[in-house]
Amino acid sequence: MNKDQVKGAVKEGAGKVQQKLGAAVGSDKQQAKGIKKQVEGKIQKSAGDVKETVKTAARSAKAR
């Protein structure tokens, strides 16, 4: 795992919590912020996944 995968997963989790808390207190604004944070986290995690895939492919190519 690389730092983008970890940070993205953390951000996504925090967004879920923020969204649920917003729903619990009836705040549409907090729910929207939570959803936005979840999307940002998914994007960051996906970018980390791509980096990891490229790194793994490069290692495999060197081993050949």
Secondary structure by P-SEA (a helix, b strand, c coil): ccaaaaaaaaaaaaaaaaaaaaaaaccaaaaaaaaaaaaaaaaaaaaaaaaaaaaaaaaaaaac
